[in-house]
Structures are given as C-alpha cells and as structure tokens.
Amino acid sequence: MPVWIVLVLGGTALAVLGLAGLGSILLWVGAYIVLSGIVMTIVSLRRTRRQRP
C-alpha cells in the first residue's frame, strides 16, 4: 500500500477519534506527498517531450 494512502487513512482515523491535531498533520503530509508526486510527473512528461526530435 502506498505511503500516502496510509497517511491519509491514518490522519482521517485520528481526526475521527478526536485527535484532530495529529490527524490534520498526517492529512497535510499525505496531501503534500500526492501533490509533489503530481508535480514531478508533469515535469517528467515535459522533459520527455522536449528530448524527442
């Protein structure tokens, strides 16, 4: 299971259980990992298209 799924699910569970501070931190970390993965994918696709003749 990917790390970001574990962080998002863990953060959601902690937020539901009443540990909103720790849960929200894990949710933000999971969201950051997802967004950084999207950005790296877009940058990689642009580099690949530029290198092709």
Secondary structure as GFF3:
##gff-version 3
##sequence-region A 1 53
A	DSSP	alpha_helix	3	17	.	.	.	ID=ss1
A	DSSP	alpha_helix	20	51	.	.	.	ID=ss2
###
